[in-house]
């Protein structure tokens, strides 16, 4: 490449070389044919069965004993063969792995996890296109807020600005995991898990102006996010980028020659104070979801009442009312300052912080006797498990390996915590009778 660059272009193709760590297997062992733990990148990309891995060994120059030993190693490392992961997932995984330091312990299952992440990118982008940012949509020549955005709209733009800055810093400092983590978190935990769920009703029942503002933000989020991730996942990002409309007729024809997102372009949209307010509202969402999951309220809408310590916190909750209702499948939300009124009877109670409590109406929604019996049965089963584990540890004594003892101590702590939660739930259920 250096010779061709000098001969054809009269210049060096690059001036810096990045030396990565040694790639080992998932257990940290150096890859060896005789151990059967060699991972061929093409096998990770296209996938291969265990029988095909055996066939490769039979064609090698190892002696018979080494082949049998290698087969045992392959069966232990890849009992079901190597799943098809694709090029993008492998590239992303290797860049994310550089955080480990001197060595990279390559686990194929983690690479497969990034393949599922690719599926998430594909499905999310297709969903956004079906909501109106595909053919026929005309994005703004240059993105700017209209002034009519909701708190959540501004939050996703703020998080986009943060992700762009993290990627820029990661590349400049050769901290590739910083960039991969920023891309992964924005796509999965912020754009897909939160914002897409929030905007669904806007396209179904919102005003035309509201829907248009949302489309402009969605387009910007997806376009910039694809450009951010393209160095790690060039194939899927190019495929999806080609399906998006362009901001202008003279825009770059390919994501490969499109400028990487500039953090200065989005710096003014970063709002850390808003992000803190959003985090509090999202904590409320997670607490309500957890309570609903405890009582298996998958589709039933419930009434939510929130008691706040002061008017400022109460106003914060009201500002995120639509967001909380949408992501918790609740029918109504009432927020009040502590001492001004009483929460309705028959509610499940959850403490969010020392300044906020949640009341989710359960009376008339659940079968209280059935839930009491279910909670008591689960509590008794956990108590038996705790007793059995403690008895085993006492009988075994010093013969039990230290690692196993630590695992048992952690399990006991987790079960006792769950028993405490069940006791609180039983107390609330008995109060409803």
Secondary structure, DSSP 8 states (H G I E B T S, - for coil): -HHHIIIIISS-S-S------EEE-TTS----TTTT----HHHHHH-B-HHHHHHHHHTSS--HHHHHHHHHHHHHH-TT-B----HHHHHHHHHHHGGG-SEEE--HHHHHHHHHHHHHHHHHHHHHIIIIISTT----SS----S---HHHHHHHHHHHHHHHHHHHHHHTT-HHHHHHHHHHIIIIIIIIIIIHHHHHHHHHS-HHHHHHHHHHHHHHHHHHHHHHTTT-HHHHHHHHTTS--SSTTS-SSGGGS----HHHHGGG--HHHHHHHHHHHHHHHHHHHHHHHTT-SS--EEEEEEESSHHHHHHHHHTHHHHHHHHTEEEEEEEETTSS---SSEEEEEEETTEEEEEE-BTTB-HHHHHHHHHHHHHHHHHHHHHHHHHHHHHGGGS-HHHHHHHHHHHHHHHHHHHHHHHHHHHHHHH-
